[in-house]
Each structure stands twice: as structure tokens, then as C-alpha cells.
Amino acid sequence: MNWGWFFLKSYEETLEDLKKELLRIGSTKQRDYDLLKKKGQVFSTAICRRLKLSWPEAVEQTGVKLNKRV
């Protein structure tokens, strides 16, 4: 898989993509994201590295406030 496109995205584009996926999934949990993300989306660890944030910090930056999945 070619991940080059991911590293060309801006900080804002990365956050916007994350926000869309979190809303689609209906959860902000990192495990849920990795299990339920669309094919072709990068794993949460890659997002955190790209943004230089922890998962909770990245989620907070998206502004998404969801009830977490049980």
C-alpha cells in the first residue's frame, strides 16, 4: 500500500478526515477507530505520528464529542 499521499496532507486535512471517520463510526475510542475505519484509511498510530499528538489530543482537536461506544 502506498502511504505517500497521507504525508502530503496538511494538518487540517488530516484532522478533517479523522473527524469524518469518528462521526461515521460513532465513537472516539482508538480501538473502535482502528477496527471500523474505512479501507484505505490509515491507522490511529499513523495519525498520531503525523499530528504529533496523543489519540485523546487528536480527537479533542477534531472537536468531536460523542458518547463512547461500550
Phi, psi and omega in degrees: 000139180266114182263002184304321181300326183298319184281353176269347180288147177284166176306313182294319179296321179296315178296320180295318177298318179297316180302314180300317181292318179298317179294320179296316182288323181086024181207150175253003180290136181299317181297317178299317179302310183295326180282327190248000181299153177293150175302135181097342176281145181282160179289160183302324181296324178292321178297315180298318178296316182298317183273348184058043180226157170285167179301311179301323178293319179297315179298317179300320180296334179286337183082004181284129177234098181240154167289130183288145178296148178262000000 
